[in-house]
Amino acid sequence: MLDTIHSNFTYDRRVQVLSDHMASQIDKGSSILDIGCGDGQISELVRNGVEGASIHGIDVMARSIASIDVSQYDGLNIPFKDDSFDTVTFVDVLHHADDAFRVLEEAGRVARKHVVIKDHLTDGFLNEPILRFMDYVGNKRHGVALPYDYLSKAQWDSHFEKLGWTVEKWNTKLGIYPAWCSWAFDRELHFIAKISVA
């Protein structure tokens, strides 16, 4: 029942809203690497929403059918040379990683200009259990690893500081879910950050 509700009432909206937000953070003509791109639906819409953009995806569970070109990778070592892309993107990926900081380091290595991250925040009343519930409903049936490794704003800031990155934009007002469930599942559980790695 939860799968049916998620698929019928929230999934398509989530894809469209997130792709619009992500595209708005990316410069025209950018070459983009989407890490953990899944089926590539969001990636394709991001590419279409950024004039002159190109995009390639990598995923630990690369699918045989995807909306963009996708390469398999081991979840830690990005198989591209330094400064291979203008922008690296993550959409709800880093909390699934075995070592999120290492993945961020690798993203900074292959990105010439920016890293754009959509992920979660544990700050706030009941954020942790709500995020766990959302993660389970959205990912369990696909066999995605669920370490539930969410971070607070202070922990994200600490990662960025250690990497020498500068946050250019930070947005927690994303409006991902319909009004009838936004009070529970939007709030400030989510963020998108545009980060300069130069």
Order of alpha helices (4+ residues) and beta strands (2+ residues): alpha-alpha-beta-alpha-beta-beta-beta-alpha-beta-alpha-alpha-beta-alpha-beta
